[in-house]
Amino acid sequence: MNVLVVGGGGREHALAWKISRSPYTEKIFCAPGNAGIADLAECADIPVTDIKALVQFAERNSIDLTVVGPELPLSLGLVDALTKRGLTAFGPTKKAAQVEGSKAYAKSLMVRFGIPTAAYKEFTKPDPASDYLMKAVYPCVIKADGLAEGKGVLICDSREQALDGLDRIMRRKDFGDAGKKLIVEEMLTGEEASVLALTDGEKIVLLPSAQDHKAVFEGDLGPNTGGMGAYAPAPVMTPQMLKTVRETVFVPMIQGMRSMGIPYRGVLYAGMMITPSGPKVLEFNCRFGDPETQAILPLVKTDLVDLMIECAEGRLKNESVELEAGSSVCVVMASGGYPGSYEKGKVIQGLGSIPADVRVFHAGTRMKDGKVVTAGGRVLGVTAAAESIGRAIEKAYQAVGRITFDGAYYRRDIGHRALKRKR
């Protein structure tokens, strides 16, 4: 099979790596790809938003399966366009992808289908939102409704912070069109965890749970990022908890969307808070998480290509996957200044010194004068698996210590909650 991976980040590198291990795969293409993906795939310089060019590329190269990584091309209807041309694509349709494209839409579905979530209010104009925030209970959470690269969620401890967040989202437009609508939610307490499910629109396969580290600084402090690291599985997500999540979150969501005439096929990501009263959904994403995917895929034994084709064609056979024993950890190495402004073009050294059992997934890299240089905020995802979470963390950080580039920054406490639970 010829497989096309759409995207150019760490998630797509992890997907390309896993796809390359399938006996079904003959050749991998990636658009646009990055310096690391280029070792596995033929990269094409096509933006993920150029739907027409991506479809033409798939037709021209006899692509048997297209795997869409980022949320933006999904929300623009790439799967619809490919399917219309008779091409197989893994991912939800444009309508189904609105579970991530609009937080207000997703919340309305959760309420409609009885899925546990935080109480909320939505606003389309800043003045009514300001009036509400003057009387709100704090802390609370403010969210830009649309796609904001994982950065449009603001935790507000005070009225002043909330009003400033409102100003950033709706008046200053820090997140662009994502801030046309705003959600104000109650602040949930507990421990966060993520679960990804593969689905053909009816049957559901749960992948190992994971826990992301969104805040830029150690101790989960500072502004949110796209994710500074992740580990899998998350100890907070016990077998009983996974069963509860399956029955109270994924089953009603998939069945509910099918009953609306919007069958959901692809991967559905549920970001949850495990509260004292049980799991509650913080958000749904319509694609593989990043960096959760980098931590999850090394633990999956079952052939991913086979699973994705079955989901895309609506014929998922089994509702479980075979897993490797142990744990996996991904530590993100970022450019200094991220998630704010940062410089690009810094030469990355030490990539050739990494042990064979550690994987370095490229997120923001490119080739320049024969050298790998930085090209994004999140640069690399250094990933290690081992028999225990402690050993996986140790291996990952040993490898991180071998890699250098000017201004490199990474959190030194990825997996701290898992270690605390173990102790």
N, C-alpha and C positions, 0 to 999 in steps of 0.2 A: 504493500500500500504506500501511496504518497500521502504524507500528512502535512498540513499547513498549520502552524501555530501563529496566531495573531497577537502581537504585543512585543515588548522589548525590555521587560523587567525581570526581577528575580523569580517571580511566579512563573513566567514563561520559560525561563531557563530550567527551572525544576520540572516543568511539564515536558519540555523537549528531552531532558535527561531520562525521564520515566518512559516516555514514548519510544526513545531510542532502544530501550531494553526489551521491547515487545517483539516477538517473532513475526508479527504481522507487518512490521515497519520495514519498508525498503529504503525510502528517502524522506528526510524531513526538510521542509522549508519554513522560514520564519520571516514575518513582516512586522516591524522593521528589524527585530533582533538586536543583539549587542555583541561585544567582543567575545564574551564567553559562549553565547549561543552559537556563534560562528564555528566553533569547534565541533558542533553536532549537526548543524543545519546549514543549508544555503540561504543566506539572508537577502531579502529584497527591501530596498529603501522605499517602502510604501507607508504613509501615515495610517494609523489605525482608524482614522475618521474618514478615509477615502474609500467609501463602500464600493463604489463603481470599480475602482482600480483593483481592489481586493478580489472582487468577484471575477473580473477579467483574468487576473493572475491565476486564480483557482482553476478556471476553465482551460487556460493556456497550458498549465502544467499538469493537467489530468489529476487533480487533487481528489483523493478518495475520502478524506476526512479533514474538516477544518475545525480546529479547537480554538475558541475565542477566549483570550485571557482577560482583558480589561472590560470594565463595565460600560465605557463610552460607546464602543462599536456595537455592543449588544443593545444599548438604549437607542442607537441610531438605526437599528433594524438590519444588521449584517446577516444574522441567521435567516431572516425572512427573505433577503435578497438571494442568498445562496440556495435556499430551499426552492425558491421560485425557478431557479435554473437547473433543478434536479440534482443539486449537490448536497452531500451529507454534511451536516454541521452540528457540533456539540455546543449547546447553549440555548437559553430561552429566546423566544420571539420578542419583538419590540414591546408588545403589550405586556407580556409576562415579566419582562425586565424592569417594568415600572415599580416592582417591589423594592428596587434599590433607587431607581430614578427619582422617586418621590417618597419621602418619609411620611408625608401626610397620607398618601395612598396606601402605603404599607400599614400604617396604624389603623386606617379604616378597615382594612381586611382583617387585621388581628381582632378588632372589636367585633366585626361581623361573624368571624368563625370561632369566637370564644377562646382565642389564644391569649394566655396570660402576658400582660405587658404593663408598663407604667401608665398612670393617668396622664392626660395631656390636653393641651389646647393648641389650635392652629390659628395663624394670623396671616393676612395678605397685605396689611398696611401697618406701618410702624406705630402710629398714634394709639390705636386700640391695644397693641402689644405693650406699649409703654404704660398705659393705664393699668393693664393686668399685672405687669411686673411690679408696679408700685405697691400692690397689695398681696403679692405672691408669698408663699412660704419658702424660706431658704434653708439649705442650698437647693438649687434647681438646675435643670439642664436645658440649654438652648441649642437648637439644631437648625442649620440651614436645610431647607427642604430638599434641594437637588444634590447633584453630584459635586463633591468638594474634595476629592482625593483623600478622604478619610480625615480631613482637618476641619470640617464644618460643625463639630460638636464642641460646645463650650460648657464647662462645669462652673457654675456661678455660686459662690459662697455668700454673696451679699447683693443688695439691690443695686449698688453702684456697679458691681461687676456685670450684672445682668443688663443694665441699661447701656453699658459700654458695649457688651456683646450684641445687643439689638442694633446699636449704631453701626457696628462693624458689618453686620450681616445685611441689614435692610437699607441703611442710608449710605454708608461708605462703599458698599458692594465689594468687600474684601474677598468674597467667594463668588463674585460675578452673578450670573443668572440663577445660581443655586440658592441665592438669598431672596428671590422674589416672594417666597413664602417661608414662614418661620414656625417652628414647633417649640412649645415650652412644655417640658415634662417634669414630673416629680422625680426627685433624686432617689434612686434605689440603692440600698446598701447590701453588701455581700461580696462575692468573688466572681469575677467575670470568667467566662469560658466561651469557646466557639465550637460549633459542631457543623460539619459539612455533610450534606446528603446528596448522593447521585440519584436521579429519578427519571423515569421514562414518562412521567405524567400520571402514573398510577402506583407502581411499585417503588420502594425506597431502599437505598443502601446507605447506611451511615459509615462514614470514615472515622478514624480515630479523632477524639476530641483534642483541642489545642487551647493554649492560652497565649494571647498576644500581649505585648508591652507597648502601649500606645504613647505614653508620655516620653518626652525626649531625655529627661534626666533620671538618674538612679533614685530609687525610692518612689517611683511613679509620680515624679514632680515635673512641673513645667508644662509647656503647651503640647497638645496632641500632635502626633506625626502620622505617617502612613503605617508605622509599626517599627519598633526598634529591635525586635526579636520575638521568638516564639518557641514553645516547646510542646511536645505531644508524647503520650496522652496527658491530659490535665487530671491530676489526682482528685480534684473536686468533682469531676464528672464520673462518679461511680457507675457500675453496671446498672444499678437500680435507677440512678438519675438519668442515665442514657435511655433507659426504657421509658421513663416518664416524659423525657423530651421528645422521643419518637411519637408517643401517643397523644401528647397535648400540644405539640408544636408542628411537627412535620406532617403527620397524617391529616389533621384538619386543614392545614394550609394547602397541601397538594390536592386533597379531595375537594376543598372549597373552590379553588381556582378552576378545577376541571368542571365543577357544576356551573361556574360562570361562563363556560365556553372559552376559557383561557388556559388550556392545558400547559403545565410547566414542565419542560424537559431540559435537563442539564444538571448543573450543580446549584443547590440552594444552601446558602450560608446563613446560619442563625447565630448572631452574637447575643449572648444571654448574661444576665446577672443571676447567680444562684443565691437567692434571698432566703431568710429563715422560713418563709412560707412556700419555698419551691422556686423552680426556674421561671424567670420572666424574660421575654424577648426585648432586647434593646434595639435591634435592627435586623433586617434581612438584607443580604447581598445576593446578587444574581450571578456570582462568579466565584472562582477559587479565591480564598483569602491570600493576602500578601503581607507578612511573611509566613503565615500559618502553613501554606502549601509546601514550603521548603522543609518544614519540620514533619509534616504528615506523610508525604509521599515516600520517604525512605522506609516507612513502617508498613507500607502496603505491598503484600506479595502478589495479590491477584492482578492479572494483566489489565492495565488501565485502558489501553486501546480497545480491548474487547468490551469493557464496561461502557465506554463512551459511545461506541457504535450501537450497542444494545439500547442505551438511553435515547440516542438520537433517532433510532428507528422504532421506538415504542415497543420494545420486546425484551425488557430486562428479565433475565432468567432467575437469578438468585437475589436474596435480600440480605446478604452478608458478604464480607470480604475476608480473605485469609490475610493474617497480619504477622509481621515479624515480632518477636519478643523484645522487650526493653523499651527504651525511650529515645527520643530524638530532640536535638536542640539547635536552633538557628540564631546566631548572633549577627545583627546588622552592623556593618561598618559604614558610617555616613560621612559626608563632607562637613567640615567645620562650619558652623553657622546654621545648618539645617535644623528645623524646618523653615528658618528665615533665609536670607540671602547667603549664597556661598559661591566659591570660585570653582571653575571646571578646568580640565586639562592637566590635572596633577598625575604624574607618572606613578603607577602602582608597582611596587616591588615585592618579591617574595612569593608570588603565586606558584612558582615552580618548586617551592620547598615544602608544599603541603602533603602530608601523608595520604596514601591512596584510599584509606577508609574515611577520609573527611572530604566533603564536597563543598566547593566554593561556587555558589550561584551568583552570577553577575546581575546586578540590578541597574546601575547607571554607569556603564563603561563604553568605551569605543577604542578603536585602534588609531594611533597617530604616529607616523614615522616608525612603524614596526613595533611600537610599544603600546601596552594597555594603559589608558588614562581614564581619569574620572570624567563622568558626563552627566551626573545627576546628584540629587540630595542623598538618597540611599544608594550606596555604591556596590556593596557586596553583602551576601548572606552566607556566613560561614557555618556549615551544618555538619553535625556529628551525631551518630547513633551509638548506643552502648547498652549493656545489660541493665544499667541503672541510670536514673536521672542525674545523679551526682557525677558518675563517670562520663556521661555524655556532655555535661557542662564543662568538665575538666578538659576533655578532648577538644571541644569547640574553642575554648579560650586559649589553649596551647597553640592551635592553628592561627587564631587571630593575632597572637604575638609574633608570628612569623611574617605577617603582611604589614607593609608600611606605605603610606602616601602622605604628602604634606597636608596637615590639618585633619587627619583621620580622627574620628570620634566614634566611640561605641559605649553603650552601657555595660557596666561590669557586674550587674546583678540579674541578668536574664535567668529565669527559673527560680528566683528567690522564694516564691510562694510554694513551689513544689518541694524545695529543700526544707522549708519550715514545716510543712505537713509531714515530711519524712521524719524529721527530728521529733 
